Amino acid sequence: MLEKFSLAALSTMDGGRLNETFEQALRRLQEDCKDRPAVKGARKLTLTVSLAPLADDAGELESIDARIDFNEKAPKRASKIYNMESFAGGLLFNELSPDEVKQRTLDMATKPRARTSADAAHEAKEVADAR
C-alpha cells in the first residue's frame, strides 16, 4: 500500500521501528540529564532525512532513496583531573587529594608503636646517665 511520506508517517514506518529508535534515543538523553544535571550543555537528538535521486537510463528521475538518521549528542564525559606521581611500576594517585598526589593525610601517617618496658628501661638509663 502506498502512503504519503510525512513526519507523522515516521512513527509507523518499518513496523514502528523508527518510532522506537526515536523513543530509545530520547530516553538515553533524558537519563543523561538525570545522571549529570550539573553539566549545563544541551543534549540533542537530530533526525536527518537524506534523499538520494535515482535516475533511469535517460537521466530522468526514476525514484528516490530516503534514509532517516538519528544522531544523539550529549556533552562529553570526562573525569576530574588527577595529579599523579610517576614511579618505575606506573603511576600513583591520591584519591583523598586528587589535585596533589604528594599531599598526605592523617590516615597515611606512620602509627606510633606501643611503648614497651624495654623502652621505659632505656629511657630511665639515659636519664640516669645524664645525671
C-alpha positions in Angstrom: 0.0 0.0 0.0 1.4 3.4 -0.9 1.4 6.0 1.8 2.5 9.7 1.7 5.8 10.3 3.5 5.4 12.8 6.3 6.6 13.4 9.8 3.5 11.6 11.2 4.3 8.6 8.9 7.7 8.2 10.5 6.1 6.7 13.6 4.6 3.8 11.6 7.3 3.2 9.1 9.4 -0.1 9.3 6.8 -1.6 11.6 7.2 1.2 14.2 11.0 0.6 14.4 11.8 4.3 13.6 9.5 5.4 16.3 11.1 3.0 18.8 14.6 4.2 17.7 13.5 7.8 18.4 12.0 6.9 21.8 15.1 5.0 22.9 17.4 7.9 21.9 15.2 10.3 23.7 15.3 8.1 26.9 19.1 8.0 26.8 19.3 11.8 26.6 16.8 12.1 29.4 18.7 9.7 31.5 21.9 11.6 30.8 20.2 14.8 32.1 19.1 12.9 35.3 22.6 11.4 35.7 24.5 14.7 35.2 22.2 17.6 35.9 25.2 19.9 36.8 26.5 19.6 33.2 24.9 22.5 31.5 25.4 21.6 27.8 22.3 20.7 25.9 21.5 17.2 24.9 20.4 17.0 21.3 18.6 14.4 19.2 18.7 15.2 15.5 16.7 13.4 12.8 18.2 13.8 9.3 16.2 12.9 6.3 18.5 12.2 3.3 17.1 12.0 -0.2 19.2 10.5 -3.0 17.7 10.6 -6.5 17.9 7.5 -8.7 18.0 8.3 -12.4 16.9 6.0 -15.2 19.0 5.4 -18.4 17.6 8.6 -19.9 18.7 10.6 -16.9 15.2 11.2 -15.7 14.2 10.7 -12.1 13.1 7.2 -11.6 12.7 7.1 -7.8 14.3 8.5 -4.6 16.1 6.6 -1.9 15.2 8.0 1.5 17.2 7.4 4.7 16.5 8.6 8.2 19.5 9.1 10.5 19.2 9.5 14.3 22.1 11.4 15.9 22.3 11.8 19.6 24.7 14.3 21.1 25.4 14.8 24.8 28.2 16.7 26.5 31.4 14.7 26.6 32.1 12.7 29.7 35.4 13.3 31.5 36.8 12.7 34.9 38.2 15.3 37.2 41.9 15.9 36.8 44.1 13.7 39.0 47.6 14.8 39.8 49.8 11.7 39.6 53.3 10.7 40.6 55.4 8.6 38.2 57.4 5.6 39.5 59.1 2.7 37.9 56.0 0.5 38.2 53.5 3.0 36.9 51.5 5.9 38.2 50.3 6.7 41.7 47.3 8.9 42.7 45.8 10.0 46.0 42.0 9.6 45.9 41.7 11.8 49.1 43.7 14.6 47.5 43.2 14.3 43.7 44.8 17.6 42.9 48.0 17.0 44.9 49.4 13.4 44.9 52.1 14.4 47.5 49.5 15.6 50.0 49.5 13.1 52.8 46.5 12.6 55.0 46.3 11.6 58.7 45.3 8.0 57.8 48.6 7.8 55.9 50.8 8.9 58.9 53.0 6.3 60.5 51.4 4.9 63.6 53.3 5.3 66.8 54.4 1.9 68.1 53.3 0.8 71.6 55.7 1.7 74.3 57.4 -1.4 75.8 59.1 -2.0 79.2 62.4 -2.1 77.3 61.7 1.4 76.1 61.0 2.6 79.6 64.2 0.9 80.9 66.2 2.5 78.1 64.8 6.0 78.9 65.5 5.5 82.6 69.1 4.5 81.9 69.5 7.6 79.7 68.2 9.9 82.4 70.4 8.2 85.0 73.5 8.6 82.7 72.7 12.2 82.2 73.0 13.0 85.9 
